């Protein structure tokens, strides 16, 4: 096609350089159509079609249409601004009324509403995934400095205007400024598990999963040994003689069937592990020692089993003990709504002795009966889906995980998605360390070759498309980071609002009291004879107490103790972290640092501990000699153990050096007053004739005088005499005279009062224990 041509001053046709006549095809003929003003040139093609150059009228019509569009857009914008200004004025009015009701001054109202009055109009702001401080400031129509102020108020570190904000922070700042938060349409690239079939009658049976739960040292591992007829791990060889990790094993039943058994820890710190065991199981065995009965973790296990709605079998263990009482155990269970068959309920109960093998066949029969009644089935077709039991970092293998398949089939080489990671199943091994090629529903395996550790309780799914799994993992990681930072920012924002509201309420109450005080003073209540004088003094005392309490609140006297937790698995770190978080924070605030993780204590951990003044706890992971020496050199508290209660004892031992110890009062001797001799009424000194009943009474020790378990005097002996001689000590059975120091006001000694000679010592106490004085008789 030819572009528009033009006529030059000589009357010849002029074409653009790329459309010269010699470049035209031979089939093209051109002709000039002369008009009155010679302004239009038409070029005709062999097909008799013409190219048209717009006339002046057409150009003016186009320009007019464009101007009309601009005017319409401007009027729409002005209308939007008018509506936004009305909404802003309405919001400003409400905000001013609320602040006045709270008792704010005009200056405070002006300061609080300044940002709102500066806004042109309320906008809907969509924060992009990658957003800098300056970009957010432009979107919100505020300065970058204002964005940084909001960040500091939300507990975030200040940054330069070109730095990228953490996900979620921008959304909170948009809401703080007063704009509406918009959301861009996102494609959901996540992968979800297949829905479980409601009608399972056509599905094949699966390997049942049995969870063994109960209190610590009630014989769970011994029961597993008896079920397998072989030693899983000798109880005497277990660290601390207690189970400290979730472990799964295959058990062959007498009928030839298979059973996957999960051994859950019984210590109080492993609640999360027990909960996972209850929810993943098809049957639960609750082990209770016949000589100890229902204990704390037994009650907790019952709660988890009820929440999971898992069929329950009660195994009363250790019936071979002399003080065993299985009937009392079953009666105690009735108090927790667990009614066994022996008491008319529908929950089977079997009396066993795991070490002697008594009752084990009966227990297996009951397990097979419950399996048959439960009709446990699952779909073995399609990609595998399961749950992660535990995740650890093993030397020579890297990140590993233990999982149980719930439906489908896992095969070696499958691409799987777990949390924010996608990877191939390169190595699959069973509990005996043998390589396996695939597992079906209800079966257990350990996997290795993961890019990083996964969290226990995570769903692991097989995916047919590797690229799809990679995209889903990246989508989950972005979503997780955004939700994490958004939750943190919202928590900081809610705390800030709550503190502001509490502060405003306190200010309002204080102002009302001050106004009342001013009113009473105007009525002359300062005069002691005025009928409102007592009320005035009481309100003044309240105001002074509030001022003192506010000053004490500003000075937080609680100690801060950051802790870095290292462990051999995520479940181990989870157990220690949960225990530390449950400690009371009225004296010491324990904060677990984010640098905690799986693996041995490294130089980076020591550097962080030195910077933040943190303590390092290593649970089940080795501490290299170089790290131990560096901690000793830099005086960094370090504690390590393979047993959780031993590790927690070491932690409490360190914390006890930070808090005020208990007072231990060791009573070394005791005497009774037989006669009183007042010496000097001015100095209020008193002499007492006494007889030592127990122990060796020394003048150098402190004494206290006790009457009806009430302490009357606590101090030193000024003088100790035997007849007329000054002595330093008196034995039991001897009589002596004592002169005490100045007695408290309105206190008089009487015959029969008891005098105790004591030595005061300091005894460390655990975090959470109340401060108390301990009296110990030493004679």
TORTOR-740188 format. One line per field, with one value per residue (C-alpha): x, y, z; residue in one letter. Coordinates in Angstrom, 1 decimal. Layout:
// residues N
c1	c(X/...)
c2	c(Y/...)
c3	c(Z/...)
r	c(A/...)
***
This chain:
// residues 779
c1	c(0.0/1.1/1.3/-0.2/1.5/1.9/2.5/5.7/6.0/6.8/3.5/5.0/4.0/6.3/6.5/8.3/11.8/10.8/7.9/9.7/8.2/11.0/10.2/6.5/5.3/4.6/0.9/0.5/-0.7/-0.9/-2.9/-3.4/-6.9/-6.8/-9.1/-9.6/-6.9/-4.7/-4.4/-5.6/-3.6/-5.2/-3.3/-5.2/-4.2/-4.9/-7.9/-9.4/-9.3/-8.2/-6.3/-7.8/-6.1/-8.3/-9.7/-9.5/-13.1/-12.4/-9.3/-11.2/-14.0/-11.4/-9.8/-13.2/-14.1/-10.8/-11.5/-15.0/-13.5/-11.0/-13.8/-15.9/-12.9/-12.2/-15.8/-15.8/-12.6/-14.0/-17.2/-15.1/-13.0/-16.2/-17.6/-14.3/-14.1/-17.6/-16.6/-13.4/-15.2/-17.7/-14.8/-13.0/-16.2/-16.6/-12.9/-13.0/-16.1/-14.5/-11.3/-13.3/-15.3/-12.0/-10.9/-8.2/-7.2/-7.5/-3.8/-4.0/-7.1/-5.3/-2.3/-4.4/-6.4/-3.6/-2.8/-6.5/-7.0/-3.9/-5.3/-6.8/-9.3/-9.5/-8.1/-8.1/-4.5/-3.2/0.3/2.4/4.3/7.7/7.2/9.8/9.3/9.1/6.6/4.3/4.6/3.6/0.7/-0.6/0.1/2.4/6.1/8.7/9.5/5.9/6.1/9.2/7.4/4.6/7.1/8.8/5.5/4.8/8.1/9.9/13.5/13.9/15.2/16.1/13.5/14.7/14.7/12.0/9.4/8.7/5.5/2.4/3.9/2.6/-1.0/-1.0/0.5/-2.2/-4.9/-3.1/-3.0/-6.7/-6.9/-8.9/-6.8/-7.3/-6.2/-4.8/-6.2/-3.8/-3.8/-3.9/-1.0/-1.3/-2.0/-4.6/-5.1/-7.7/-11.1/-11.5/-14.3/-17.3/-18.3/-15.3/-17.0/-15.5/-12.0/-9.5/-8.4/-5.3/-2.6/-4.0/-2.0/-1.9/-0.7/0.6/0.0/0.3/2.2/6.0/7.5/4.2/5.7/4.9/8.2/8.1/4.7/6.1/8.9/6.4/4.2/7.1/8.6/11.9/13.7/12.9/15.4/16.1/14.4/17.6/19.5/17.0/18.2/16.9/15.0/12.1/10.9/11.7/10.6/7.7/8.8/6.9/7.4/5.8/4.3/3.2/-0.1/-0.7/-3.3/-0.7/-1.9/0.3/0.1/2.0/2.6/3.5/5.4/4.7/6.7/5.1/7.1/5.1/7.2/6.1/2.4/2.6/4.0/1.3/-1.4/0.0/0.1/-3.6/-4.8/-2.9/-3.9/-6.8/-6.6/-5.1/-3.9/-3.8/-1.2/-1.6/0.6/-1.5/0.7/0.6/-2.9/-4.1/-1.5/-1.1/-0.1/-2.7/-5.5/-3.9/-3.8/-7.5/-8.2/-6.3/-7.9/-11.4/-10.6/-9.4/-12.4/-10.1/-11.2/-9.6/-8.2/-7.1/-4.0/-3.5/0.2/2.5/-0.1/2.9/3.8/3.0/1.0/-0.8/-4.6/-6.1/-9.7/-8.8/-7.3/-10.5/-12.6/-10.4/-10.9/-14.6/-14.1/-12.7/-15.7/-13.8/-16.1/-14.5/-16.4/-15.8/-17.8/-20.6/-19.1/-18.0/-14.3/-12.2/-9.7/-6.9/-4.7/-1.1/2.5/4.7/7.9/6.4/4.3/1.1/-2.0/-0.3/-2.2/-5.5/-4.4/-3.6/-7.0/-8.8/-6.7/-7.8/-11.4/-11.4/-9.7/-12.5/-15.2/-13.6/-13.5/-10.3/-9.9/-8.2/-7.6/-4.2/-4.4/-3.0/-0.1/0.6/-0.6/0.6/1.7/5.2/5.9/9.4/12.1/15.8/19.3/21.3/25.0/25.7/22.1/21.3/17.7/15.5/11.8/9.6/6.1/3.1/1.1/-2.7/-3.9/-2.4/1.1/4.5/7.1/10.9/11.6/8.1/8.0/6.4/5.3/5.7/5.1/7.2/9.5/9.2/11.7/12.0/11.9/15.5/15.8/13.1/14.0/12.0/12.6/15.3/17.3/16.4/15.7/12.1/10.6/7.1/4.6/0.8/-1.8/-0.9/2.7/5.7/9.1/12.0/13.0/16.2/17.4/15.2/16.4/15.7/13.9/10.1/7.9/6.3/2.5/3.0/1.0/3.2/1.7/2.9/2.6/2.7/4.1/7.4/7.0/3.6/5.0/7.8/5.4/3.1/6.1/7.1/3.4/3.2/6.5/5.3/2.0/3.6/6.0/3.2/1.0/3.8/4.8/1.2/0.3/3.3/2.4/-1.3/-0.3/1.9/-0.9/-3.5/-1.1/-0.5/-4.3/-4.9/-2.2/-3.6/-7.1/-6.0/-3.9/-6.9/-9.2/-6.6/-6.2/-10.0/-10.3/-7.4/-8.8/-12.2/-10.4/-8.4/-11.6/-13.2/-10.2/-10.4/-14.1/-13.5/-10.7/-12.9/-15.5/-12.8/-12.2/-8.5/-9.7/-9.4/-12.8/-14.6/-17.0/-15.3/-11.7/-11.4/-12.7/-10.2/-7.3/-8.4/-8.5/-5.1/-3.7/-5.2/-3.7/-0.2/-0.5/-1.5/1.5/3.8/2.4/2.8/6.4/7.0/5.3/7.6/10.6/10.2/12.3/11.8/15.0/15.3/16.9/17.2/17.6/19.0/17.7/19.6/18.4/18.7/15.2/12.4/10.2/12.9/13.3/9.5/9.3/11.9/10.5/6.9/8.2/10.1/7.2/4.9/7.2/5.8/7.2/6.6/10.4/12.3/11.1/12.4/12.5/13.5/15.5/14.8/18.4/17.4/17.5/18.6/22.3/25.2/26.2/28.1/30.3/27.4/25.2/28.0/28.4/24.6/24.6/27.5/25.7/22.3/23.4/21.6/21.9/22.4/20.5/21.6/19.1/20.2/22.9/26.6/28.5/32.0/34.9/35.8/32.3/32.4/35.8/34.7/31.6/33.7/36.1/33.4/31.3/28.3/25.9/25.7/23.8/23.4/21.8/20.2/17.4/14.9/14.3/18.0/18.3/15.5/17.0/20.3/18.3/16.5/19.8/21.1/17.9/18.0/21.2/19.3/16.3/16.1/16.7/14.7/15.8/16.7/16.5/18.5/17.5/20.6/19.2/16.1/15.5/12.5/12.1/11.6/11.8/11.8/14.1/13.4/16.7/16.1/12.8/14.5/16.4/13.7/16.3/15.2/17.0/15.5/16.4/16.4/17.0/18.4/16.3/17.9/21.1/24.1/23.1/25.9/26.0/27.3/24.1/20.9/17.9/14.2/11.5/8.3/5.0/2.0/3.9/4.2/7.6/8.0/11.7/14.5/18.0/21.2/22.0/23.6/24.8/24.9/25.8/26.1/25.7/28.0/30.4/30.1/30.0/30.0/27.8/25.5/24.6/21.3/20.1/22.0/20.5/21.6/20.7/20.2/20.0/18.3/18.5/15.7/12.3/9.7/7.0/4.2/6.1/6.7/8.4/6.7/7.5/7.1/8.2/10.5/13.9/15.4/19.0/19.5/21.8/20.3/21.3/20.2/18.8/18.3/14.7/13.2/11.5/7.8/8.2/7.0/9.5/9.3/11.2/12.1/12.6/14.8/15.5/19.2/19.4)
c2	c(0.0/3.6/6.2/9.7/11.6/15.4/18.0/20.0/23.6/22.5/20.7/17.2/14.2/13.9/10.5/9.5/8.2/4.5/4.8/6.2/5.5/3.1/1.0/0.6/-2.7/-2.4/-3.2/0.1/3.2/6.6/9.6/13.0/14.2/17.9/19.9/23.6/24.1/21.2/19.8/16.3/13.6/10.2/7.2/4.5/0.8/-1.7/-2.8/0.7/1.2/4.6/5.8/8.8/11.6/13.3/16.7/19.7/19.2/15.6/16.7/19.3/16.8/14.4/17.2/18.2/14.6/14.3/17.6/16.5/13.2/15.3/17.5/14.5/12.8/16.0/16.4/12.7/13.3/16.4/14.6/11.8/14.3/16.0/12.7/11.8/15.2/14.7/11.3/12.8/15.6/13.1/10.9/14.0/15.0/11.6/11.4/14.9/13.9/10.7/12.5/15.2/12.5/10.9/14.2/15.2/18.9/21.0/20.6/16.8/16.8/18.9/16.7/13.5/14.8/16.6/13.6/13.2/16.8/16.6/13.8/14.9/12.0/8.4/6.1/2.3/1.3/-2.0/-2.7/-4.6/-7.7/-5.9/-2.4/0.1/2.7/5.5/3.6/3.1/6.8/7.8/5.3/6.7/10.4/10.9/11.4/8.6/9.9/9.4/5.8/5.3/6.7/4.2/1.4/2.3/2.4/-1.1/-2.3/-2.5/-1.3/1.9/1.7/3.8/5.0/2.6/-0.6/-3.2/-3.6/-6.9/-8.6/-7.5/-4.3/-2.2/-3.3/-2.4/1.1/1.7/1.0/3.2/6.1/5.8/4.5/1.4/-1.7/-3.2/-6.6/-7.5/-10.7/-13.6/-16.9/-19.7/-21.9/-24.1/-27.8/-29.3/-32.9/-35.1/-35.2/-38.3/-40.6/-40.8/-44.2/-46.5/-49.8/-50.4/-49.5/-52.2/-52.5/-50.5/-51.2/-49.8/-47.2/-47.8/-45.1/-46.0/-43.2/-42.6/-41.1/-41.2/-44.4/-46.3/-49.0/-47.9/-48.9/-52.2/-52.9/-52.3/-54.7/-57.3/-56.7/-57.2/-60.0/-58.2/-55.2/-52.0/-50.2/-51.5/-49.3/-49.2/-47.8/-45.0/-41.6/-40.9/-44.2/-42.3/-42.0/-38.6/-38.8/-40.1/-43.4/-45.8/-49.5/-52.4/-55.2/-58.5/-59.8/-63.5/-63.6/-62.6/-59.0/-55.9/-53.1/-49.8/-48.7/-45.2/-44.8/-41.3/-39.6/-39.4/-36.4/-33.2/-31.3/-33.5/-32.5/-31.5/-35.0/-36.8/-34.7/-35.6/-39.3/-39.2/-37.5/-39.7/-43.0/-45.4/-47.0/-45.7/-47.8/-45.9/-47.4/-46.8/-48.3/-50.2/-49.1/-45.3/-44.8/-41.9/-39.1/-35.7/-36.9/-39.7/-37.0/-35.0/-38.1/-38.8/-35.2/-35.6/-39.0/-37.5/-34.6/-37.0/-39.3/-42.3/-45.8/-46.4/-49.5/-49.3/-51.3/-51.5/-52.3/-53.5/-55.8/-57.9/-55.1/-55.7/-52.5/-52.8/-52.0/-52.3/-51.9/-48.5/-47.4/-48.3/-46.5/-43.4/-43.4/-43.3/-39.8/-38.7/-40.2/-43.3/-46.2/-49.6/-52.8/-54.1/-51.2/-51.5/-49.2/-49.9/-49.3/-52.5/-52.8/-55.4/-56.1/-56.8/-57.0/-55.9/-57.2/-60.6/-61.0/-61.4/-60.5/-59.6/-62.2/-60.9/-57.4/-58.4/-60.2/-57.0/-54.9/-57.2/-57.0/-53.2/-53.3/-55.4/-53.3/-50.1/-51.2/-49.3/-48.7/-46.2/-45.6/-46.9/-45.5/-42.2/-40.1/-40.6/-38.4/-38.6/-36.7/-36.0/-37.4/-36.1/-34.3/-34.3/-33.6/-36.8/-36.9/-38.5/-38.2/-34.5/-33.5/-36.5/-37.0/-39.8/-40.0/-42.2/-42.6/-42.0/-42.6/-43.2/-44.7/-43.2/-44.5/-43.9/-41.0/-39.4/-35.6/-34.5/-31.2/-30.7/-27.2/-24.8/-27.4/-29.6/-32.5/-36.0/-39.1/-40.2/-42.7/-44.5/-46.8/-48.7/-48.9/-51.5/-49.3/-51.3/-49.5/-49.9/-49.0/-48.0/-47.8/-47.7/-46.4/-47.0/-47.8/-45.9/-44.9/-42.5/-40.3/-38.3/-36.0/-33.0/-29.5/-28.5/-29.7/-29.9/-29.3/-32.2/-32.4/-31.1/-32.7/-34.4/-35.0/-36.6/-34.4/-35.7/-32.4/-31.3/-27.7/-27.4/-28.6/-26.0/-23.2/-24.4/-24.4/-20.8/-19.7/-21.2/-19.6/-16.1/-16.6/-17.8/-14.9/-12.4/-13.9/-14.1/-10.5/-9.4/-11.2/-9.6/-6.1/-6.5/-7.8/-4.7/-2.5/-4.0/-3.7/-0.1/0.6/-1.2/0.8/4.0/3.2/2.2/5.4/7.6/5.9/6.5/10.1/10.7/9.1/11.1/14.4/13.7/13.1/16.3/18.2/16.8/17.8/21.3/21.5/20.3/22.8/25.6/24.5/24.8/21.1/21.8/22.8/19.8/20.7/20.5/17.6/16.7/16.9/13.1/12.6/15.2/13.5/10.0/11.2/12.9/9.6/7.7/10.2/9.8/6.0/6.2/8.4/6.1/3.0/4.8/5.5/1.9/0.7/2.9/1.2/-2.5/-4.3/-7.7/-9.4/-10.4/-13.7/-14.5/-18.3/-20.0/-23.6/-26.2/-29.7/-32.8/-32.5/-30.0/-31.9/-31.7/-28.0/-27.6/-29.5/-27.3/-24.1/-24.8/-25.5/-22.2/-20.3/-21.7/-20.4/-17.4/-14.0/-12.0/-12.0/-13.1/-12.8/-15.8/-15.1/-17.9/-16.4/-17.0/-18.3/-21.5/-24.5/-28.1/-28.9/-28.6/-25.4/-23.3/-20.2/-18.2/-19.2/-18.2/-14.8/-14.2/-15.2/-12.9/-10.0/-10.4/-11.9/-15.1/-18.6/-21.6/-24.8/-27.9/-30.8/-34.1/-32.5/-32.6/-29.5/-29.3/-28.8/-25.6/-24.2/-25.2/-23.6/-20.4/-20.2/-20.6/-18.0/-15.4/-16.4/-17.4/-19.7/-23.1/-26.2/-29.5/-32.8/-35.7/-35.9/-33.1/-32.9/-32.8/-29.9/-28.0/-28.5/-26.9/-24.0/-23.4/-23.6/-20.7/-18.7/-19.2/-17.2/-14.2/-14.1/-13.4/-16.6/-18.0/-17.3/-20.4/-19.9/-22.7/-22.7/-23.7/-23.4/-22.6/-21.1/-19.9/-16.6/-17.3/-13.7/-10.1/-7.3/-3.9/-1.9/1.4/2.9/5.6/3.2/0.5/-2.2/-5.3/-8.1/-11.6/-14.5/-17.6/-21.3/-23.0/-26.0/-27.3/-26.8/-24.5/-20.8/-18.5/-14.7/-14.2/-15.7/-13.7/-14.4/-13.9/-13.9/-15.9/-15.9/-18.0/-18.4/-14.6/-13.0/-10.1/-9.3/-10.1/-8.9/-9.4/-10.3/-7.2/-9.0/-12.7/-13.5/-16.6/-15.3/-12.2/-13.4/-12.5/-15.6/-16.3/-19.4/-21.5/-25.2/-26.9/-27.0/-23.9/-20.7/-17.3/-13.6/-11.8/-8.1/-7.4/-4.3/-1.8/-3.5/-2.5/0.0/-1.5/-4.8/-6.2/-9.5/-11.9/-15.0/-18.1/-16.4/-18.6/-17.4/-19.0/-18.6/-19.0/-18.6/-17.0/-18.6/-18.0/-20.9/-20.8/-21.1/-22.1/-19.7/-19.5/-20.5/-17.9/-16.2/-17.7/-18.0/-21.6/-22.6/-25.6/-27.0/-28.1/-29.3)
c3	c(0.0/-0.7/2.0/1.4/-1.4/-1.8/-4.5/-4.5/-5.6/-9.2/-9.4/-9.4/-7.1/-4.1/-2.2/1.0/0.4/1.0/-1.5/-4.6/-7.9/-8.9/-5.8/-6.8/-8.4/-12.2/-11.5/-9.7/-11.6/-10.0/-11.1/-9.7/-9.0/-9.1/-6.8/-6.3/-3.6/-4.9/-1.3/-1.9/-3.7/-4.4/-5.5/-7.4/-7.2/-9.9/-7.8/-8.1/-4.3/-3.0/0.1/1.8/3.6/6.3/5.4/7.6/8.7/9.7/11.6/13.5/14.3/15.8/17.9/19.2/20.2/22.1/23.9/24.8/26.3/28.4/29.7/30.6/32.3/34.2/35.3/36.5/38.4/40.0/41.0/42.5/44.4/45.6/46.9/48.5/50.2/51.6/52.9/54.3/56.0/57.5/58.7/60.1/62.0/63.6/64.5/66.1/68.1/69.3/70.3/72.2/74.0/75.0/76.5/73.9/73.7/70.5/69.8/70.1/67.8/65.2/65.3/65.0/62.1/60.2/58.0/57.1/56.1/53.9/51.8/48.5/48.6/49.7/47.1/46.5/46.7/45.3/46.7/44.2/45.2/44.9/46.4/47.6/50.3/47.7/45.5/48.5/49.5/45.9/46.0/49.4/48.4/51.5/51.9/52.2/55.7/56.8/55.5/57.6/60.7/60.2/59.9/63.2/64.9/63.6/65.0/61.7/61.1/59.2/55.6/52.7/50.2/47.5/49.7/49.1/51.8/53.4/52.2/54.1/55.6/52.7/53.2/56.9/56.1/53.5/56.1/58.7/56.2/55.6/52.1/51.0/50.3/46.9/45.7/42.3/40.7/41.3/39.6/42.2/41.3/44.4/44.3/46.6/47.8/46.3/48.2/50.3/49.0/51.3/50.1/50.7/50.3/46.9/47.9/49.0/52.7/53.7/56.3/59.6/61.5/65.3/67.7/71.2/73.6/77.4/80.2/80.4/81.8/81.5/79.2/75.7/74.1/76.1/74.6/71.1/71.8/72.8/69.7/67.4/69.4/69.0/70.4/68.7/71.0/74.5/77.0/79.1/76.0/75.3/76.2/79.7/79.4/77.7/74.1/72.8/69.1/66.9/65.4/63.2/62.8/60.9/62.9/61.5/63.1/63.9/61.2/58.6/58.3/58.6/61.1/61.2/64.8/65.9/69.2/70.7/73.4/76.8/78.3/78.8/76.3/73.4/73.2/69.5/68.6/70.5/68.8/65.4/66.3/67.4/64.2/61.7/63.4/62.6/66.1/69.4/72.3/75.6/77.9/81.6/84.3/86.8/89.7/88.9/87.3/85.3/85.1/83.4/79.9/80.1/80.4/77.6/75.3/76.0/74.9/71.6/70.9/71.5/69.2/66.4/67.0/66.7/68.0/71.4/73.2/76.8/77.8/81.6/81.8/84.6/86.2/87.5/90.0/93.7/94.1/90.7/90.8/87.3/88.6/90.2/86.8/85.0/87.6/87.3/83.5/84.0/85.5/82.1/80.2/79.2/80.2/79.5/78.8/82.3/83.7/81.1/78.4/74.8/75.0/75.2/78.0/78.2/81.3/80.2/81.3/78.4/80.0/81.0/77.8/79.8/77.8/74.6/72.5/73.9/73.0/69.4/69.1/70.2/67.7/64.9/66.1/66.1/62.6/61.3/62.8/61.5/57.9/57.2/53.5/51.2/47.5/46.4/42.8/41.7/43.2/46.8/49.6/53.2/56.3/57.6/61.1/61.7/59.9/60.8/59.3/59.4/58.8/55.4/54.2/54.6/55.2/55.8/56.7/58.0/56.5/56.4/53.2/53.5/50.0/46.5/46.0/46.4/44.0/43.8/41.4/41.9/42.0/45.3/46.8/50.6/52.1/50.1/48.6/45.5/44.9/43.7/45.9/45.3/48.2/50.1/53.0/55.7/59.4/58.9/56.5/53.4/50.2/48.9/45.6/46.6/49.5/49.6/52.1/55.7/55.1/56.5/55.0/55.4/52.5/51.8/49.0/50.0/49.4/53.0/56.1/56.0/59.0/60.9/60.2/56.6/53.8/51.2/47.7/44.6/41.4/37.8/36.4/37.8/36.5/38.0/41.4/41.2/40.5/43.3/45.8/44.8/45.1/48.6/49.6/48.5/50.3/53.5/53.6/53.0/55.6/58.1/57.8/57.6/60.8/62.5/61.3/62.2/65.7/66.2/64.9/67.2/70.2/69.3/69.1/72.3/74.2/72.7/73.8/77.3/77.5/76.4/79.0/81.7/80.7/80.7/84.2/85.5/84.1/85.7/89.1/88.7/87.8/90.9/93.1/91.7/92.5/96.1/96.5/95.3/98.0/100.6/101.2/102.0/105.5/107.8/109.3/105.9/105.5/102.1/103.4/103.7/100.1/98.8/100.6/99.3/95.7/96.0/97.4/94.4/91.9/93.6/93.4/89.7/89.0/90.8/89.0/85.6/86.4/87.3/84.1/82.0/83.7/82.8/85.4/83.9/82.6/79.0/78.0/74.3/73.6/70.5/70.3/68.3/67.7/65.6/64.2/63.8/66.2/68.9/68.5/68.5/71.9/73.5/72.0/73.2/76.7/76.8/75.5/78.3/81.1/83.1/82.1/85.2/86.1/83.0/79.4/77.4/73.7/71.2/68.4/64.7/64.2/66.0/63.7/63.0/63.2/65.6/67.4/64.8/65.0/63.6/66.5/69.0/67.2/67.5/71.1/71.8/70.1/71.6/75.0/74.3/75.8/73.6/74.2/72.2/72.3/70.9/68.7/69.2/70.5/68.8/71.1/69.3/69.9/73.5/74.1/72.3/74.5/77.7/76.5/75.7/78.8/76.7/78.6/76.8/77.8/75.9/76.5/74.7/77.4/77.4/81.2/81.8/79.3/80.9/84.3/83.0/81.6/84.9/86.7/84.5/85.0/88.7/88.8/87.3/89.6/93.3/95.3/98.2/101.8/103.7/107.5/109.3/113.0/114.9/118.5/120.4/123.8/125.9/127.9/131.6/133.0/131.6/132.9/131.4/131.3/129.6/128.5/126.3/124.2/124.5/125.3/127.1/129.0/129.2/131.3/129.1/129.0/126.0/125.0/121.8/119.8/120.4/120.7/119.5/120.0/116.5/114.9/114.3/116.5/116.1/118.8/117.9/119.7/118.3/115.0/114.7/114.5/117.0/116.7/114.2/114.8/116.8/120.5/122.0/125.1/126.1/129.7/131.9/135.4/135.3/132.6/128.9/126.8/123.0/123.1/125.3/125.1/125.5/129.1/130.3/131.5/130.3/130.0/126.7/125.9/122.6/120.4/119.9/119.7/117.1/118.4/120.5/120.9/124.4/125.2/127.5/129.4/127.3/124.0/121.9/120.8/117.7/116.7/112.9/109.9/106.8/103.4/99.8/97.9/94.1/92.9/89.5/87.1/87.9/91.6/94.1/96.3/99.8/103.0/104.0/107.6/108.3/111.8/112.1/115.7)
r	c(X/X/X/X/X/X/X/X/X/X/X/X/X/X/X/X/X/X/X/X/X/X/X/X/X/X/X/X/X/X/X/X/X/X/X/X/X/X/X/X/X/X/X/X/X/X/X/X/X/X/X/X/X/X/X/X/X/X/X/X/X/X/X/X/X/X/X/X/X/X/X/X/X/X/X/X/X/X/X/X/X/X/X/X/X/X/X/X/X/X/X/X/X/X/X/X/X/X/X/X/X/X/X/X/X/X/X/X/X/X/X/X/X/X/X/X/X/X/X/X/X/X/X/X/X/X/X/X/X/X/X/X/X/X/X/X/X/X/X/X/X/X/X/X/X/X/X/X/X/X/X/X/X/X/X/X/X/X/X/X/X/X/X/X/X/X/X/X/X/X/X/X/X/X/X/X/X/X/X/X/X/X/X/X/X/X/X/X/X/X/X/X/X/X/X/X/X/X/X/X/X/X/X/X/X/X/X/X/X/X/X/X/X/X/X/X/X/X/X/X/X/X/X/X/X/X/X/X/X/X/X/X/X/X/X/X/X/X/X/X/X/X/X/X/X/X/X/X/X/X/X/X/X/X/X/X/X/X/X/X/X/X/X/X/X/X/X/X/X/X/X/X/X/X/X/X/X/X/X/X/X/X/X/X/X/X/X/X/X/X/X/X/X/X/X/X/X/X/X/X/X/X/X/X/X/X/X/X/X/X/X/X/X/X/X/X/X/X/X/X/X/X/X/X/X/X/X/X/X/X/X/X/X/X/X/X/X/X/X/X/X/X/X/X/X/X/X/X/X/X/X/X/X/X/X/X/X/X/X/X/X/X/X/X/X/X/X/X/X/X/X/X/X/X/X/X/X/X/X/X/X/X/X/X/X/X/X/X/X/X/X/X/X/X/X/X/X/X/X/X/X/X/X/X/X/X/X/X/X/X/X/X/X/X/X/X/X/X/X/X/X/X/X/X/X/X/X/X/X/X/X/X/X/X/X/X/X/X/X/X/X/X/X/X/X/X/X/X/X/X/X/X/X/X/X/X/X/X/X/X/X/X/X/X/X/X/X/X/X/X/X/X/X/X/X/X/X/X/X/X/X/X/X/X/X/X/X/X/X/X/X/X/X/X/X/X/X/X/X/X/X/X/X/X/X/X/X/X/X/X/X/X/X/X/X/X/X/X/X/X/X/X/X/X/X/X/X/X/X/X/X/X/X/X/X/X/X/X/X/X/X/X/X/X/X/X/X/X/X/X/X/X/X/X/X/X/X/X/X/X/X/X/X/X/X/X/X/X/X/X/X/X/X/X/X/X/X/X/X/X/X/X/X/X/X/X/X/X/X/X/X/X/X/X/X/X/X/X/X/X/X/X/X/X/X/X/X/X/X/X/X/X/X/X/X/X/X/X/X/X/X/X/X/X/X/X/X/X/X/X/X/X/X/X/X/X/X/X/X/X/X/X/X/X/X/X/X/X/X/X/X/X/X/X/X/X/X/X/X/X/X/X/X/X/X/X/X/X/X/X/X/X/X/X/X/X/X/X/X/X/X/X/X/X/X/X/X/X/X/X/X/X/X/X/X/X/X/X/X/X/X/X/X/X/X/X/X/X/X/X/X/X/X/X/X/X/X/X/X/X/X/X/X/X/X/X/X/X/X/X/X/X/X/X/X/X/X/X/X/X/X/X/X/X/X/X/X/X/X/X/X/X/X/X/X/X/X/X/X/X/X/X/X/X/X/X/X/X/X/X/X/X/X/X/X/X/X/X/X)
***
